[in-house]
Amino acid sequence: MSLVSIPKICMLIIGIWPSELIENPVRKRLYMIHKYILIIFVFSITLSLTIEWLIIYLKNKVPQMFLSLLEFEADLKSSDDAEVKMFYRKILKNNRYLNIGVIIATFFTISSFVIIHLAKLWQVGVAEWDLNEAGFMYELYVPFDMKKYIVVVLFYNLYTATIGGVLNIMCLITMYTLIIFSALQLSTLSLRIKKFHTFVGIYGTNIQATLKVIIKQHQKSIEFVDNLNKSVRYVVFIDFLLNSANVASVLFYLVTVKSVYLFYAILLLSLQLLQVFALAWVSNEVKLESVKVADAVYESPWYEQDQKIKKMLHIILMRSQKPLAITIGPFKPMTAETAIMTLQASYSYATLMMNSYKDE
């Protein structure tokens, strides 16, 4: 099992997994055919927020960032450091739980949406349902009588719901996994800095050479977080802007909806809250772990070293004074406090909508 295992499956289904990572030429050719067929379908008849996320991911080469993740994991797996390996397994476990949580929440939300509409269609009957006036699941405009081709309409809607669900899962867990990987790099670096003197002979022939390798690892971690932030900050910005409105809308829907739709409304609210808190949590971890690098320097045996080594440790210390962060667009960092702000705004919006609803 790897950090990339679940995101890889979703990215392969959607068609954005880097083809250079597929070694088998036959599988690679089949994957490319699947990729272009799916892209044509998605971009020709589907317009949604997740499509905008997908465009940003492809434009900023987010899938290619998994190359760094795979290289880093290979290094961890070959390491003899038991403490680092134990911490890696802990992060891997947390990431797996988060990914499974997103998959389950999305699956049940989409499933309840589909079941409700299928049950309604069954109850009303195809002959009585005016598909031109009231769309079935998704709005569909075609140059033929939809009642005569109800199988085509059903297939389109079910396929769109499936692809939409997988696309939502892929967009979320891809970003979560890369952010968690950023925090993992920094936390692993902190563990190694605390006992840098024990890596002599592994990273270098002496302490100075070993510290140079660790400084390069720190710089590489900083560059990865900066590049990731530049790639996803506008996705985070869009998500932040819409989360308050989305949660408020679902709360309003939950209060005013008919009992038959209540279960779907609860599942939808759960999915929205999961998205709000998951992004805030993983982003907050990056900020915390970047600051802990400075603490690791203090906890290391720096006082036993000569002046040259102390200066090198001071470089690491100075670089870690500015916390790394995943930002909301070009504005403030995404942190745990941001999730609370989102919920407060959602409650205000929902209260306003409820008051307007009662007045009517």
PEJO-V326796 format. One line per field, one symbol per residue. phi: phi as a letter, one per 30 degrees, with the letter a starting at -180 (. if undefined). A space follows every 10 residues. Layout:
phi->???
This chain:
phi->.becededdd ddddjcdedd ccdddddddd dddeeddddd ddddbbbadd ddddddeddc hdeddddddd dddddddddc dddddddddd dddddddddd dddddddddd dddddedddd ddddjddddd ddcbdcibdb cbdaddddcd dddddedddd dddddddddd dddddedddd deddeddddd dddebeddcd jccadbdddd dddddddddd dddddddddd dcdddddddd dddddddddd dddddcdded cddddddddd dddddddddd dddddddddd dddddddddd dddccddddd dddddddddd dcddaccdid cdddbddddd dddddddddd dddddddddd
